[in-house]
Amino acid sequence: MRESRTLGSVGAKAKWLSYPTTTSTAGECQKLKEQDFEPKAITIAALKLRAKYPEYSILKGQWVFGEVIAILRPRTCLMILRSELVAGSQLWYLVRYRRDVKSAATTSEGWVWGGAQGVDEALYIQGDKTPIHNHRLRYSGAS
């Protein structure tokens, strides 16, 4: 069997190989531990931080996303506060992060998308994603 040598597959492979590993990032974030900020996860890609996770609107007949309040850069350390399983497969996390790495007093919170459960959840956030406020995923779906 011949291996594909197209630019697309090489580019995708190079991008995949550039992702940091869970073990290297966990130690990096643990150094930032403080009284109300104990990060155990890290962003791998830029993520939109939203005011709330998506909810289905029966009136609009579609999913409504929370307002984007910030863009988290890759390698932002996160403390996972809560998780929601939206529409049966989409992982959403309520996170706390430090807005300014140099100042301990500037933490903020918001919701980020963590990928599709069992499909691509390791491509966006790595590390310990166990929420501190709930021990299992809660389901939020259309009703």
Rosetta constraint file for C-alpha pairs under 8 A:
AtomPair CA 4 CA 9 HARMONIC 7.18 0.50
AtomPair CA 5 CA 9 HARMONIC 6.74 0.50
AtomPair CA 5 CA 10 HARMONIC 6.66 0.50
AtomPair CA 6 CA 10 HARMONIC 6.39 0.50
AtomPair CA 7 CA 11 HARMONIC 5.90 0.50
AtomPair CA 8 CA 12 HARMONIC 6.08 0.50
AtomPair CA 9 CA 13 HARMONIC 6.01 0.50
AtomPair CA 10 CA 14 HARMONIC 6.05 0.50
AtomPair CA 11 CA 15 HARMONIC 6.12 0.50
AtomPair CA 12 CA 16 HARMONIC 6.10 0.50
AtomPair CA 13 CA 17 HARMONIC 6.11 0.50
AtomPair CA 14 CA 18 HARMONIC 6.29 0.50
AtomPair CA 15 CA 19 HARMONIC 6.90 0.50
AtomPair CA 19 CA 44 HARMONIC 6.63 0.50
AtomPair CA 20 CA 24 HARMONIC 6.80 0.50
AtomPair CA 20 CA 25 HARMONIC 6.75 0.50
AtomPair CA 20 CA 44 HARMONIC 7.31 0.50
AtomPair CA 21 CA 25 HARMONIC 6.39 0.50
AtomPair CA 21 CA 126 HARMONIC 7.73 0.50
AtomPair CA 22 CA 26 HARMONIC 5.98 0.50
AtomPair CA 22 CA 126 HARMONIC 5.64 0.50
AtomPair CA 22 CA 127 HARMONIC 5.16 0.50
AtomPair CA 23 CA 27 HARMONIC 6.76 0.50
AtomPair CA 23 CA 127 HARMONIC 7.53 0.50
AtomPair CA 24 CA 28 HARMONIC 6.62 0.50
AtomPair CA 25 CA 29 HARMONIC 6.28 0.50
AtomPair CA 25 CA 41 HARMONIC 7.50 0.50
AtomPair CA 25 CA 42 HARMONIC 6.58 0.50
AtomPair CA 25 CA 126 HARMONIC 7.81 0.50
AtomPair CA 25 CA 127 HARMONIC 7.10 0.50
AtomPair CA 26 CA 30 HARMONIC 6.16 0.50
AtomPair CA 26 CA 40 HARMONIC 5.90 0.50
AtomPair CA 26 CA 41 HARMONIC 6.41 0.50
AtomPair CA 26 CA 42 HARMONIC 7.50 0.50
AtomPair CA 26 CA 127 HARMONIC 5.83 0.50
AtomPair CA 26 CA 128 HARMONIC 7.85 0.50
AtomPair CA 27 CA 31 HARMONIC 6.63 0.50
AtomPair CA 28 CA 32 HARMONIC 7.69 0.50
AtomPair CA 29 CA 33 HARMONIC 7.35 0.50
AtomPair CA 29 CA 39 HARMONIC 5.69 0.50
AtomPair CA 29 CA 40 HARMONIC 6.16 0.50
AtomPair CA 29 CA 41 HARMONIC 7.09 0.50
AtomPair CA 29 CA 42 HARMONIC 7.22 0.50
AtomPair CA 29 CA 77 HARMONIC 5.54 0.50
AtomPair CA 29 CA 78 HARMONIC 7.90 0.50
AtomPair CA 30 CA 38 HARMONIC 7.06 0.50
AtomPair CA 30 CA 39 HARMONIC 6.18 0.50
AtomPair CA 30 CA 40 HARMONIC 6.39 0.50
AtomPair CA 32 CA 37 HARMONIC 7.77 0.50
AtomPair CA 32 CA 38 HARMONIC 7.19 0.50
AtomPair CA 32 CA 39 HARMONIC 7.07 0.50
AtomPair CA 33 CA 37 HARMONIC 5.78 0.50
AtomPair CA 33 CA 38 HARMONIC 4.57 0.50
AtomPair CA 33 CA 39 HARMONIC 6.38 0.50
AtomPair CA 34 CA 38 HARMONIC 6.01 0.50
AtomPair CA 37 CA 79 HARMONIC 6.71 0.50
AtomPair CA 37 CA 96 HARMONIC 7.36 0.50
AtomPair CA 37 CA 97 HARMONIC 7.73 0.50
AtomPair CA 37 CA 107 HARMONIC 7.83 0.50
AtomPair CA 38 CA 78 HARMONIC 8.00 0.50
AtomPair CA 38 CA 79 HARMONIC 5.82 0.50
AtomPair CA 39 CA 77 HARMONIC 5.78 0.50
AtomPair CA 39 CA 78 HARMONIC 4.83 0.50
AtomPair CA 39 CA 79 HARMONIC 4.12 0.50
AtomPair CA 39 CA 80 HARMONIC 7.50 0.50
AtomPair CA 39 CA 97 HARMONIC 7.71 0.50
AtomPair CA 40 CA 77 HARMONIC 7.24 0.50
AtomPair CA 40 CA 78 HARMONIC 6.36 0.50
AtomPair CA 40 CA 79 HARMONIC 5.89 0.50
AtomPair CA 40 CA 80 HARMONIC 7.67 0.50
AtomPair CA 40 CA 127 HARMONIC 5.95 0.50
AtomPair CA 40 CA 128 HARMONIC 5.30 0.50
AtomPair CA 40 CA 129 HARMONIC 7.29 0.50
AtomPair CA 41 CA 77 HARMONIC 5.87 0.50
AtomPair CA 41 CA 78 HARMONIC 5.06 0.50
AtomPair CA 41 CA 79 HARMONIC 6.43 0.50
AtomPair CA 41 CA 80 HARMONIC 7.40 0.50
AtomPair CA 41 CA 125 HARMONIC 6.62 0.50
AtomPair CA 41 CA 126 HARMONIC 5.50 0.50
AtomPair CA 41 CA 127 HARMONIC 4.20 0.50
AtomPair CA 41 CA 128 HARMONIC 5.33 0.50
AtomPair CA 41 CA 129 HARMONIC 6.22 0.50
AtomPair CA 42 CA 74 HARMONIC 7.84 0.50
AtomPair CA 42 CA 75 HARMONIC 5.55 0.50
AtomPair CA 42 CA 76 HARMONIC 5.44 0.50
AtomPair CA 42 CA 77 HARMONIC 4.42 0.50
AtomPair CA 42 CA 78 HARMONIC 5.47 0.50
AtomPair CA 42 CA 125 HARMONIC 5.58 0.50
AtomPair CA 42 CA 126 HARMONIC 5.49 0.50
AtomPair CA 42 CA 127 HARMONIC 6.33 0.50
AtomPair CA 43 CA 47 HARMONIC 7.53 0.50
AtomPair CA 43 CA 72 HARMONIC 7.75 0.50
AtomPair CA 43 CA 73 HARMONIC 7.32 0.50
AtomPair CA 43 CA 74 HARMONIC 5.15 0.50
AtomPair CA 43 CA 75 HARMONIC 4.96 0.50
AtomPair CA 43 CA 76 HARMONIC 5.30 0.50
AtomPair CA 43 CA 77 HARMONIC 6.63 0.50
AtomPair CA 43 CA 78 HARMONIC 7.37 0.50
AtomPair CA 43 CA 124 HARMONIC 5.81 0.50
AtomPair CA 43 CA 125 HARMONIC 4.50 0.50
AtomPair CA 43 CA 126 HARMONIC 6.51 0.50
AtomPair CA 44 CA 74 HARMONIC 5.00 0.50
AtomPair CA 44 CA 75 HARMONIC 5.80 0.50
AtomPair CA 44 CA 123 HARMONIC 6.49 0.50
AtomPair CA 44 CA 124 HARMONIC 4.96 0.50
AtomPair CA 44 CA 125 HARMONIC 5.50 0.50
AtomPair CA 44 CA 126 HARMONIC 6.87 0.50
AtomPair CA 45 CA 73 HARMONIC 6.85 0.50
AtomPair CA 45 CA 74 HARMONIC 4.62 0.50
AtomPair CA 45 CA 75 HARMONIC 7.57 0.50
AtomPair CA 45 CA 123 HARMONIC 7.43 0.50
AtomPair CA 45 CA 124 HARMONIC 5.41 0.50
AtomPair CA 45 CA 125 HARMONIC 7.63 0.50
AtomPair CA 46 CA 71 HARMONIC 6.62 0.50
AtomPair CA 46 CA 72 HARMONIC 5.43 0.50
AtomPair CA 46 CA 73 HARMONIC 4.61 0.50
AtomPair CA 46 CA 74 HARMONIC 4.96 0.50
AtomPair CA 46 CA 124 HARMONIC 7.98 0.50
AtomPair CA 47 CA 71 HARMONIC 5.65 0.50
AtomPair CA 47 CA 72 HARMONIC 5.11 0.50
AtomPair CA 47 CA 73 HARMONIC 6.79 0.50
AtomPair CA 47 CA 74 HARMONIC 7.74 0.50
AtomPair CA 47 CA 112 HARMONIC 6.59 0.50
AtomPair CA 47 CA 113 HARMONIC 7.38 0.50
AtomPair CA 47 CA 124 HARMONIC 7.69 0.50
AtomPair CA 48 CA 68 HARMONIC 6.24 0.50
AtomPair CA 48 CA 69 HARMONIC 7.65 0.50
AtomPair CA 48 CA 70 HARMONIC 6.10 0.50
AtomPair CA 48 CA 71 HARMONIC 4.61 0.50
AtomPair CA 48 CA 72 HARMONIC 6.25 0.50
AtomPair CA 48 CA 112 HARMONIC 6.18 0.50
AtomPair CA 48 CA 113 HARMONIC 7.68 0.50
AtomPair CA 49 CA 68 HARMONIC 5.71 0.50
AtomPair CA 49 CA 69 HARMONIC 5.73 0.50
AtomPair CA 49 CA 70 HARMONIC 5.08 0.50
AtomPair CA 49 CA 71 HARMONIC 5.73 0.50
AtomPair CA 49 CA 72 HARMONIC 6.64 0.50
AtomPair CA 49 CA 110 HARMONIC 5.57 0.50
AtomPair CA 49 CA 111 HARMONIC 5.44 0.50
AtomPair CA 49 CA 112 HARMONIC 5.12 0.50
AtomPair CA 50 CA 65 HARMONIC 7.86 0.50
AtomPair CA 50 CA 66 HARMONIC 5.33 0.50
AtomPair CA 50 CA 67 HARMONIC 5.33 0.50
AtomPair CA 50 CA 68 HARMONIC 4.37 0.50
AtomPair CA 50 CA 69 HARMONIC 5.46 0.50
AtomPair CA 50 CA 70 HARMONIC 7.16 0.50
AtomPair CA 50 CA 110 HARMONIC 5.49 0.50
AtomPair CA 50 CA 111 HARMONIC 4.93 0.50
AtomPair CA 50 CA 112 HARMONIC 6.33 0.50
AtomPair CA 51 CA 66 HARMONIC 5.08 0.50
AtomPair CA 51 CA 67 HARMONIC 5.37 0.50
AtomPair CA 51 CA 68 HARMONIC 6.46 0.50
AtomPair CA 51 CA 69 HARMONIC 6.38 0.50
AtomPair CA 51 CA 110 HARMONIC 5.46 0.50
AtomPair CA 51 CA 111 HARMONIC 6.21 0.50
AtomPair CA 52 CA 65 HARMONIC 7.14 0.50
AtomPair CA 52 CA 66 HARMONIC 4.58 0.50
AtomPair CA 52 CA 67 HARMONIC 7.23 0.50
AtomPair CA 52 CA 110 HARMONIC 6.87 0.50
AtomPair CA 52 CA 111 HARMONIC 5.69 0.50
AtomPair CA 53 CA 65 HARMONIC 6.26 0.50
AtomPair CA 53 CA 66 HARMONIC 5.87 0.50
AtomPair CA 53 CA 92 HARMONIC 6.55 0.50
AtomPair CA 53 CA 111 HARMONIC 5.94 0.50
AtomPair CA 53 CA 112 HARMONIC 7.65 0.50
AtomPair CA 54 CA 63 HARMONIC 6.17 0.50
AtomPair CA 54 CA 64 HARMONIC 5.33 0.50
AtomPair CA 54 CA 65 HARMONIC 4.31 0.50
AtomPair CA 54 CA 66 HARMONIC 6.20 0.50
AtomPair CA 54 CA 86 HARMONIC 7.28 0.50
AtomPair CA 55 CA 63 HARMONIC 5.56 0.50
AtomPair CA 55 CA 64 HARMONIC 5.44 0.50
AtomPair CA 55 CA 65 HARMONIC 6.74 0.50
AtomPair CA 55 CA 86 HARMONIC 7.82 0.50
AtomPair CA 55 CA 140 HARMONIC 7.52 0.50
AtomPair CA 55 CA 141 HARMONIC 7.48 0.50
AtomPair CA 55 CA 142 HARMONIC 7.59 0.50
AtomPair CA 56 CA 61 HARMONIC 7.35 0.50
AtomPair CA 56 CA 62 HARMONIC 5.76 0.50
AtomPair CA 56 CA 63 HARMONIC 4.27 0.50
AtomPair CA 56 CA 64 HARMONIC 5.99 0.50
AtomPair CA 56 CA 141 HARMONIC 7.17 0.50
AtomPair CA 56 CA 142 HARMONIC 5.48 0.50
AtomPair CA 57 CA 61 HARMONIC 5.65 0.50
AtomPair CA 57 CA 62 HARMONIC 5.65 0.50
AtomPair CA 57 CA 63 HARMONIC 5.97 0.50
AtomPair CA 57 CA 64 HARMONIC 6.48 0.50
AtomPair CA 58 CA 62 HARMONIC 7.06 0.50
AtomPair CA 69 CA 110 HARMONIC 7.89 0.50
AtomPair CA 72 CA 76 HARMONIC 6.52 0.50
AtomPair CA 76 CA 97 HARMONIC 7.28 0.50
AtomPair CA 77 CA 97 HARMONIC 6.21 0.50
AtomPair CA 77 CA 98 HARMONIC 7.48 0.50
AtomPair CA 78 CA 95 HARMONIC 6.06 0.50
AtomPair CA 78 CA 96 HARMONIC 5.80 0.50
AtomPair CA 78 CA 97 HARMONIC 5.02 0.50
AtomPair CA 78 CA 98 HARMONIC 7.97 0.50
AtomPair CA 79 CA 95 HARMONIC 5.46 0.50
AtomPair CA 79 CA 96 HARMONIC 5.08 0.50
AtomPair CA 79 CA 97 HARMONIC 6.42 0.50
AtomPair CA 80 CA 93 HARMONIC 6.50 0.50
AtomPair CA 80 CA 94 HARMONIC 6.11 0.50
AtomPair CA 80 CA 95 HARMONIC 4.65 0.50
AtomPair CA 80 CA 96 HARMONIC 6.63 0.50
AtomPair CA 80 CA 129 HARMONIC 6.01 0.50
AtomPair CA 80 CA 130 HARMONIC 6.66 0.50
AtomPair CA 80 CA 131 HARMONIC 4.94 0.50
AtomPair CA 80 CA 132 HARMONIC 6.58 0.50
AtomPair CA 81 CA 93 HARMONIC 7.26 0.50
AtomPair CA 81 CA 94 HARMONIC 5.37 0.50
AtomPair CA 81 CA 95 HARMONIC 5.43 0.50
AtomPair CA 81 CA 96 HARMONIC 7.02 0.50
AtomPair CA 81 CA 131 HARMONIC 4.85 0.50
AtomPair CA 81 CA 132 HARMONIC 5.08 0.50
AtomPair CA 81 CA 133 HARMONIC 5.55 0.50
AtomPair CA 81 CA 134 HARMONIC 7.84 0.50
AtomPair CA 82 CA 93 HARMONIC 5.74 0.50
AtomPair CA 82 CA 94 HARMONIC 5.00 0.50
AtomPair CA 82 CA 95 HARMONIC 7.23 0.50
AtomPair CA 82 CA 131 HARMONIC 4.79 0.50
AtomPair CA 82 CA 132 HARMONIC 6.54 0.50
AtomPair CA 82 CA 133 HARMONIC 5.44 0.50
AtomPair CA 82 CA 134 HARMONIC 5.94 0.50
AtomPair CA 83 CA 91 HARMONIC 7.09 0.50
AtomPair CA 83 CA 92 HARMONIC 5.66 0.50
AtomPair CA 83 CA 93 HARMONIC 4.45 0.50
AtomPair CA 83 CA 94 HARMONIC 6.16 0.50
AtomPair CA 83 CA 131 HARMONIC 6.33 0.50
AtomPair CA 83 CA 134 HARMONIC 7.34 0.50
AtomPair CA 83 CA 136 HARMONIC 7.80 0.50
AtomPair CA 83 CA 137 HARMONIC 5.68 0.50
AtomPair CA 83 CA 138 HARMONIC 6.82 0.50
AtomPair CA 84 CA 91 HARMONIC 6.05 0.50
AtomPair CA 84 CA 92 HARMONIC 5.18 0.50
AtomPair CA 84 CA 93 HARMONIC 6.41 0.50
AtomPair CA 84 CA 137 HARMONIC 5.53 0.50
AtomPair CA 84 CA 138 HARMONIC 4.97 0.50
AtomPair CA 84 CA 139 HARMONIC 6.02 0.50
AtomPair CA 84 CA 140 HARMONIC 6.66 0.50
AtomPair CA 85 CA 89 HARMONIC 6.13 0.50
AtomPair CA 85 CA 90 HARMONIC 5.54 0.50
AtomPair CA 85 CA 91 HARMONIC 4.94 0.50
AtomPair CA 85 CA 92 HARMONIC 6.36 0.50
AtomPair CA 85 CA 137 HARMONIC 5.98 0.50
AtomPair CA 85 CA 138 HARMONIC 5.68 0.50
AtomPair CA 85 CA 139 HARMONIC 4.72 0.50
AtomPair CA 85 CA 140 HARMONIC 5.87 0.50
AtomPair CA 86 CA 90 HARMONIC 4.99 0.50
AtomPair CA 86 CA 91 HARMONIC 6.40 0.50
AtomPair CA 86 CA 92 HARMONIC 7.15 0.50
AtomPair CA 86 CA 139 HARMONIC 6.01 0.50
AtomPair CA 86 CA 140 HARMONIC 4.67 0.50
AtomPair CA 86 CA 141 HARMONIC 5.54 0.50
AtomPair CA 87 CA 139 HARMONIC 7.60 0.50
AtomPair CA 87 CA 140 HARMONIC 6.21 0.50
AtomPair CA 87 CA 141 HARMONIC 4.43 0.50
AtomPair CA 87 CA 142 HARMONIC 6.76 0.50
AtomPair CA 88 CA 139 HARMONIC 6.77 0.50
AtomPair CA 88 CA 140 HARMONIC 7.41 0.50
AtomPair CA 88 CA 141 HARMONIC 6.49 0.50
AtomPair CA 89 CA 116 HARMONIC 5.47 0.50
AtomPair CA 89 CA 117 HARMONIC 5.22 0.50
AtomPair CA 90 CA 113 HARMONIC 7.54 0.50
AtomPair CA 90 CA 114 HARMONIC 7.43 0.50
AtomPair CA 90 CA 115 HARMONIC 6.04 0.50
AtomPair CA 90 CA 116 HARMONIC 4.64 0.50
AtomPair CA 90 CA 117 HARMONIC 6.03 0.50
AtomPair CA 91 CA 113 HARMONIC 6.05 0.50
AtomPair CA 91 CA 114 HARMONIC 5.02 0.50
AtomPair CA 91 CA 115 HARMONIC 5.62 0.50
AtomPair CA 91 CA 116 HARMONIC 5.94 0.50
AtomPair CA 91 CA 117 HARMONIC 6.13 0.50
AtomPair CA 91 CA 121 HARMONIC 7.73 0.50
AtomPair CA 92 CA 111 HARMONIC 6.50 0.50
AtomPair CA 92 CA 112 HARMONIC 5.67 0.50
AtomPair CA 92 CA 113 HARMONIC 4.60 0.50
AtomPair CA 92 CA 114 HARMONIC 5.45 0.50
AtomPair CA 92 CA 115 HARMONIC 7.72 0.50
AtomPair CA 93 CA 111 HARMONIC 5.40 0.50
AtomPair CA 93 CA 112 HARMONIC 5.41 0.50
AtomPair CA 93 CA 113 HARMONIC 6.48 0.50
AtomPair CA 93 CA 114 HARMONIC 6.64 0.50
AtomPair CA 94 CA 109 HARMONIC 6.91 0.50
AtomPair CA 94 CA 110 HARMONIC 5.47 0.50
AtomPair CA 94 CA 111 HARMONIC 4.41 0.50
AtomPair CA 94 CA 112 HARMONIC 6.60 0.50
AtomPair CA 95 CA 109 HARMONIC 5.44 0.50
AtomPair CA 95 CA 110 HARMONIC 5.64 0.50
AtomPair CA 95 CA 111 HARMONIC 6.14 0.50
AtomPair CA 95 CA 112 HARMONIC 7.25 0.50
AtomPair CA 96 CA 107 HARMONIC 6.45 0.50
AtomPair CA 96 CA 108 HARMONIC 5.52 0.50
AtomPair CA 96 CA 109 HARMONIC 4.38 0.50
AtomPair CA 96 CA 110 HARMONIC 6.86 0.50
AtomPair CA 97 CA 107 HARMONIC 5.38 0.50
AtomPair CA 97 CA 108 HARMONIC 5.65 0.50
AtomPair CA 97 CA 109 HARMONIC 6.47 0.50
AtomPair CA 98 CA 104 HARMONIC 7.24 0.50
AtomPair CA 98 CA 106 HARMONIC 5.75 0.50
AtomPair CA 98 CA 107 HARMONIC 4.22 0.50
AtomPair CA 98 CA 108 HARMONIC 6.38 0.50
AtomPair CA 99 CA 106 HARMONIC 5.59 0.50
AtomPair CA 99 CA 107 HARMONIC 5.68 0.50
AtomPair CA 99 CA 108 HARMONIC 6.66 0.50
AtomPair CA 100 CA 104 HARMONIC 7.56 0.50
AtomPair CA 100 CA 106 HARMONIC 6.16 0.50
AtomPair CA 100 CA 107 HARMONIC 7.83 0.50
AtomPair CA 114 CA 121 HARMONIC 5.67 0.50
AtomPair CA 114 CA 124 HARMONIC 5.95 0.50
AtomPair CA 114 CA 125 HARMONIC 6.32 0.50
AtomPair CA 115 CA 119 HARMONIC 7.46 0.50
AtomPair CA 115 CA 120 HARMONIC 5.48 0.50
AtomPair CA 115 CA 121 HARMONIC 4.33 0.50
AtomPair CA 115 CA 122 HARMONIC 7.64 0.50
AtomPair CA 115 CA 123 HARMONIC 7.51 0.50
AtomPair CA 115 CA 124 HARMONIC 6.76 0.50
AtomPair CA 116 CA 120 HARMONIC 5.63 0.50
AtomPair CA 116 CA 121 HARMONIC 5.67 0.50
AtomPair CA 117 CA 121 HARMONIC 5.97 0.50
AtomPair CA 120 CA 124 HARMONIC 7.85 0.50
AtomPair CA 121 CA 125 HARMONIC 7.09 0.50
AtomPair CA 122 CA 126 HARMONIC 5.87 0.50
AtomPair CA 125 CA 129 HARMONIC 7.99 0.50
AtomPair CA 130 CA 135 HARMONIC 6.96 0.50
AtomPair CA 131 CA 135 HARMONIC 6.26 0.50
AtomPair CA 131 CA 136 HARMONIC 7.97 0.50
